[in-house]
Every structure is written in C-alpha cells, then in structure tokens.
Amino acid sequence: MTSQVTKINQSIILYDDRLMNEIDENIFETDFWKMDKEAQPQSMGRGTVYFVKIQSQPCVLRHYNRGGLVAKLTLDKYLWMGEHNTRSFKEWRLLNDMVKKRLPVPAPVAARYVRNGIYYKADIITREIPDIESLSDKLLGNSMTEQLWENIGECIAKFHNHGVFHMDLNVENIQIDQNNQVFLLDFDKGKVSEPLRRLSDSNLMRLKRSIAKVTQLKQLAFPSSGWDKCITKYKGKF
C-alpha cells in the first residue's frame, strides 16, 4: 500500500492513494452520511459505525469514542501526544502492516485526526468485509460448530505468532464470513511485540470472559466443549 498524508482545513488525513484518489474531509463526518440514503448506521461497541460507499468501495466509518469512567468526562477527546501516537494513525498503520502479512483484518482506507490545543478527535475508514457475522450472533443463534471453534483458535494463534495482540479481544471483534473464515476487527489498542505467553494468556482470558458475559445475559450455558476445542487448536499452533 502507498500511504499519503494531507491536510484539509483542520483535518489531517492519512490514506492509501491506491484506494482513494479524491480526498474529502466530509467522508469522516456522520452528518454528511446521514444525507445519504444508502449509508447504513449500526450500533457497535462504544458508538455507531457507518457502512458507506466511497469511490464505489464498500467501507466502514468509525469514530473513536472513549469507554469506561473516562467517557463520562469526555466522550471522544484524547490527549495530544504527537501525530504518530494518535489512535487513528496508529491503527491505520497497524492494519496496513497486518494486511501485508496476510492476516485476516479489514484493509485500512483512510484515517483522520483533528487537533484542538492539547486534545484531538479521530476517525478511521476501513474496507468492509462482506457477509460477516459476529461471534456473539453465532453464539446466540446456536450456530457454532466444532470446526468453527477450531478456526477461531487457529486464527488467534496466527496473530500471536506474528507478535500482534488484540488487547480488547471479545465476541464482537471476532467476525466470521459465510465460508467460516475468521477475521479480527477493531485494533484500536492493538499491541505489537515479541510473541509472549503473558500477552497471549491475557488475550484469551479476555475473550473467555466476553463469551461468559454474553451467554449469561441470555441465560445460556457457557460453551465449554467449544472453548476447549478453540484452546486446543490454539495451543497446537502457538
């Protein structure tokens, strides 16, 4: 991919010039897409993402929002610590590197930050992965299979073997397409390091808690046999 950085008014935009050749800061504005009848908003995680078409490409626009107690003080402002430390640019570059390594993630299209003094706001646009369903929906729809559990374990191991750790691995960030290929989304807090057992164990335990939470809310039993299949496959690959 070829990355370029440009400034339009107060927007600093990082983009792949092979995927975009007409740069417009409006593509990062939700108000702009609310006027487009084809744009589809969807609540996800900490906010709403927009499924849009940019230069005939199906894409996903996500605004960076805070979580936890901090969100009560400021929903989407982050402390300025330099351009390379902005969440949008860091995630764009991490996704770019992962695509080069053929890891199953959405391709980054463009990222933006808007600085205001010691704070900034940020957005990212990625290519849409067609016909995917979250692990959460699969669990609640009772459509998980042993093979799919193994595919998830193998997928996570692939990332860890490349030293990439998804620090917020949960049932929404794991997505499965119609061919049972597994993808990981939302690398806002992704970490790159040497493959470490400490980080891998932390990733897996976070995912296990997420599975337990979504099943308990619907009064479903924890899928112990499926989880064991996932871990066994993972350990055989990492």
Protein Blocks (a to p, Z undefined) as FASTA:
>chain_A
ZZddddehjbccdddfklpccdcfklmpmklmmmpmkbccddehjbccddddeehiacdd
dddddehjllmmomkbccdebjklpfklmmmmmmmmmmmnopacdddfbdcdddehjacc
ddddddddehiacfklmmmnopacfklmmmmmmmmmmmmmnopacfbbcfklpccdfkop
acdehjllgccddddfklmmmmmmmmmmmmmmmmmmnopacdfklmmmmmmmmmmmZZ
